Amino acid sequence: MKNSIKVERAKKNITQAELAKLAGVSRQTINAMELGKYVPSTVLALRLASIFDVEVSEIFTLEETDWK
């Protein structure tokens, strides 16, 4: 799964640590998601969408390999 968390953070001009605090997770979790090493829970994905004021599908997109 691909994500645009880093892009959304840049739009809001917030750090990983600031986003982590808003989302209730560690900065390491945000970093892992940005690197594609961690897939968030539905609740966390919804929190991030709310923080960025976008739809979940604007942040997270499936890749072809996610269908296999």
N, C-alpha and C positions, 0 to 999 in steps of 0.2 A: 504494500500500500504506500502510495506517495502522499506527502502532505505539504502544505504551504505555511506551516507555523512560523518559520523564520521570516517569510515575506509579510505575514500578518503582523508579526511583532514589529517589523521595521515600519510598517504603516502607522502603528500606534506609538512608535518610538519608545518601546519598553524592552528591558533586558530579560534574559531568561529567568533571573532571580525574581524580578517583579512579576512576570507571568506566573511563575511557580507559586508565589504567595497568593495571587489572585485566584488561582485554580486549586489551591490546597494540596499541592504536591511538591516534591523536591526539585531543585534546579537540575539535578542529574536526570530526573524523569523527563523534563522538557528537552534537555540535550539529547537524550536517547531517542525521543520521538522525532526530533529534527533530523537525526542521523538515520532514521528508518530502522532503528534497532528495537523499538518498543511500539507495540500497537496499543493504543489507549482503550480503556473500557468505554462502553457506551456513555456512561455518566460523565466521564472525563471529556469525551469528545463533545458532548452537549454543553458542558461548562465552558470549554474553549470557544465554541461557536457563540455562546452568549457573551463572553468577554470581548470577542472580536466583532460582535453584532453582525454575524453572517450565518448562513446555513452550514450545517456540518459538511455537506457535499462540496462546499466551496473551499474547505480546508483539506478534506481527505478524499482521495480518489483511488479506486481499485486499479491495479495493474493486471495485465493479461495473466501473469503467473498466479494471481490471487484466485483465479477461477479453476485452477487445477488441483 
